Each structure stands twice: as C-alpha cells, then as structure tokens.
Amino acid sequence: MRVVDRLGESGLGRFIVGLGLLGFAAENVLFRHYVVARAAPWPDDPSVRFAVACLTAAVFAVTGAAFVSNRWLRSTGLASAALIAGWSAIRHLPVAIAGPAWSGDWTNVLKAATIAAGVLGVAVADGRPLGRALSALRTAAPYAAGSFFLLGGIQHFMFASFVVTLMPPFIPGALFWVYFAGVALISAGLGLWTPPLRGLAGTLAAAMVFSWVFLVHVPLILRIGRAEWMGVFEALTISGCCLVLAHRRR
C-alpha cells in the first residue's frame, strides 16, 4: 500500500486526468462535436453543434490546464465533472434505457460516470472542507468506476467474438487475452467496490488501462482511422481516474 500512497501523493493521477481533459478539448474542436464517452453528435445543426463543442472544449481545456499545474482544482474540477455527468444523463442514459441490456450504450453511461468520478476525486482532494453533498459523491465515486469495470469484464465474455477483432494482430492468442482481460476487469471492479482492496485494485487497473493506450488504441488508429483517438484519450483519462480513486486518502 505504500506504493499506492506514494502514487497518490505524487499527483500522477491528477496529472494524467489533466492530460486526458486537454485531449478531450482538442478532440471536441477537431471532430466538431462533444466527444466524451462517444455520445451521438448533437445538436442537429452543424454550426450550433460546433459552437457547443467549442464551449465544452473550453471548459475541459481550463480544467485540464488547472489539473496539470495543480491550481484551482475545486472550481474547475467540479465544473467539468458536472458537465460530463450532466451530458451523460441527458444524452447517454435515455438511449441506454431504451436499448437492450448489456449494450455498448450502458458502457458509455458508466464510462462517463467513471471519468466524472475521477475528475471529482481530483476536485475534492485540495484539502478544503467538504459539504455533505460532496462528501457523499466522493464516497460513491469508486463504486461508479467499479461498476464500469464490472460491466466491461462481463461484456468481454458476452461479446468475445467482437472484442477479439479489436486486438492488434501482433499479439498472439487474441481470444485468450480477451478472456484474461475480462477476468482482470471484473477483478478490478470488485476491488474498487471493496475499500480494503481499493488501493491495489485501482493501481493495477490504472496500469492495465494505460497499457491499452499503446497496445490496443494506438494500433487501432492505423486500422480504423482518426476516430480512435477518442479511445486513446478515454483510456488515458480512465487510467488517471483509477489512480485518483485508488489512493486511500481520497
């Protein structure tokens, strides 16, 4: 656990989340729509959609810069966490509820919840007193991330034939690694749900997801195009969120 504490105290998780938010800001502008957790582009009018993308990019850019520089964490972090959670509640959740169980839409809901939880974790770790609402949200944050990992692990078994197509061809035994990742994801989710195991589980989950940036998402850019940059910054941000939530003093 000393390693976990040192990682938390080093601010590495905060720094990585900041880089991820800066990436989201750039993607919002480049893709001309809000990209976090891959909601369908909205609104329908392209010019209005781009204006919304720029506005939300500005929020993420300010928060990302604040996290990287370790300044104004509370105000900027709460703004971005509220934006991510609110957007998901409006744009992701209705689609997930209307669709089939275990779908990728539920993945997006919990992915957004995990990112919002990590951003919140940075925001409330500035040493200032917490009110009842923020304290409750901080307590709930690891459970949101744990739910995301549990769902992802179950989906690796349910949709193994699809997940295996995402594996880079240079990794042998692709189906084995799909199932291995499924077990690892479920273990991470259960660990994040269990306070005595949270530090270890979150740290290992952070390392695993960070490795996927280079083992899975970067190679996918070469295969399916620039849209996979969304996956790069999602994985980067989630790895940082895991470190933030793993640190037991959070």
Secondary structure, DSSP 8 states (H G I E B T S, - for coil): -HHHHHHHHHTHHHHHHHHHHHHHHHHHHHHTS--GGG----SSSHHHHHHHHHHHHHHHHHHHHHHHHT-SHHHHHHHHHHHHHHHIIIIIHHHHHHS-TT-HHHHHHHHHHHHHHHHHHHHT-SS----HHHHHHHHHHHHHHHHHHHHHHHHHHHTHHHHGGGS-TTSS-HHHHHHHHHHHHHHHHHHHHSHHHHHHHHHHHHHHHHHHIIIIIHHHHHHH-GGGHHHHHHHHHHHHHHHHHHSTT-
